Amino acid sequence: MDKSDAIEALHALAQETRLEVFRLLVKQGADGMAAGDIADALGVRQNTMSANLAVLARAGMIRSAREGRVIRYFAEFDGMRALLAFLMEDCCGGRPELCKPVLDEIACAC
């Protein structure tokens, strides 16, 4: 990930509704969620939700798959890993033991 991609991803996540969408999709894991169900779960109008989903998708934080007339959305874990790797690229000045608590905190226990 380069600096401009990181800025776009951070910008996408730096808005309350979009951050809630991303966190909701992370919780859903591989099952993802239909766009209408996301809007209902967060109490957001569907047209507003569509705009927010588009921003997250452009930033590489979510992906979608069409299932008939429904579009299902999923957290894009590769995008989040790339963002975290970019942010921590030069972590701890070559002393990885200092980064271990951070890495332990973000490691998936699933």
C-alpha positions as CSV (number, residue, x, y, z in Angstrom):
1,M,0.0,0.0,0.0
2,D,1.3,3.4,-0.8
3,K,0.7,6.7,1.0
4,S,-2.2,7.8,-1.2
5,D,-4.0,4.5,-0.8
6,A,-3.5,4.7,3.0
7,I,-4.9,8.2,3.1
8,E,-8.0,7.1,1.1
9,A,-8.5,4.2,3.4
10,L,-8.2,6.3,6.5
11,H,-10.5,8.9,5.0
12,A,-13.1,6.3,4.3
13,L,-13.0,5.0,7.9
14,A,-12.9,8.5,9.4
15,Q,-16.7,9.0,9.2
16,E,-19.0,7.5,11.9
17,T,-21.4,5.6,9.6
18,R,-18.7,4.1,7.5
19,L,-16.7,3.1,10.5
20,E,-19.8,1.4,11.9
21,V,-20.4,-0.4,8.6
22,F,-16.8,-1.7,8.5
23,R,-16.9,-2.9,12.1
24,L,-20.3,-4.6,11.5
25,L,-19.0,-6.4,8.4
26,V,-15.9,-7.5,10.3
27,K,-18.2,-9.1,12.9
28,Q,-20.1,-10.8,10.1
29,G,-17.0,-12.4,8.7
30,A,-17.3,-14.6,5.6
31,D,-21.1,-14.4,5.7
32,G,-21.1,-10.7,4.9
33,M,-24.4,-8.8,4.9
34,A,-26.9,-7.5,2.3
35,A,-26.9,-3.8,1.7
36,G,-30.5,-3.4,3.0
37,D,-29.7,-5.3,6.2
38,I,-26.7,-3.1,6.8
39,A,-28.9,0.0,6.5
40,D,-31.5,-1.5,8.8
41,A,-29.0,-2.6,11.4
42,L,-27.5,0.9,11.6
43,G,-30.7,2.9,11.1
44,V,-29.4,4.6,8.0
45,R,-31.5,5.4,4.8
46,Q,-30.7,3.1,1.9
47,N,-29.5,5.9,-0.5
48,T,-27.2,7.3,2.2
49,M,-25.9,3.8,2.9
50,S,-25.2,3.2,-0.8
51,A,-23.0,6.3,-0.9
52,N,-21.1,5.2,2.2
53,L,-20.7,1.7,0.8
54,A,-19.3,3.1,-2.4
55,V,-16.7,5.2,-0.5
56,L,-15.6,2.1,1.5
57,A,-15.4,0.0,-1.7
58,R,-13.3,2.6,-3.5
59,A,-10.9,2.7,-0.6
60,G,-10.5,-1.1,-0.6
61,M,-12.0,-1.6,2.8
62,I,-15.0,-3.7,1.7
63,R,-16.0,-5.7,-1.4
64,S,-19.4,-6.8,-2.8
65,A,-20.9,-9.8,-4.5
66,R,-24.2,-9.8,-6.4
67,E,-26.6,-12.5,-5.3
68,G,-29.6,-12.2,-7.7
69,R,-31.2,-8.9,-6.9
70,V,-29.3,-8.4,-3.7
71,I,-25.8,-7.1,-3.2
72,R,-23.9,-8.6,-0.3
73,Y,-21.0,-6.7,1.3
74,F,-17.9,-8.1,3.1
75,A,-15.1,-6.6,5.0
76,E,-12.0,-6.6,2.9
77,F,-9.5,-8.1,5.3
78,D,-6.6,-7.9,2.8
79,G,-7.2,-4.1,2.5
80,M,-7.2,-3.7,6.3
81,R,-4.0,-5.9,6.6
82,A,-2.4,-3.7,4.0
83,L,-3.4,-0.5,5.8
84,L,-2.1,-1.9,9.2
85,A,1.1,-3.0,7.6
86,F,1.6,0.4,6.0
87,L,1.0,2.1,9.4
88,M,3.4,-0.2,11.2
89,E,6.0,-0.5,8.5
90,D,8.8,1.1,10.5
91,C,7.5,0.1,13.9
92,C,9.7,0.3,16.9
93,G,13.0,1.2,15.1
94,G,14.0,-2.4,14.5
95,R,13.1,-3.6,17.9
96,P,10.2,-6.0,17.2
97,E,9.7,-6.9,20.9
98,L,8.3,-3.4,21.4
99,C,5.6,-4.1,18.7
100,K,4.5,-7.4,20.2
101,P,1.8,-5.9,22.5
102,V,0.3,-4.1,19.5
103,L,0.4,-7.2,17.3
104,D,-1.1,-9.3,20.1
105,E,-3.9,-6.8,20.5
106,I,-4.9,-6.9,16.8
107,A,-4.4,-10.6,16.2
108,C,-7.6,-12.4,15.4
109,A,-8.6,-15.0,18.0
110,C,-11.1,-16.7,15.7
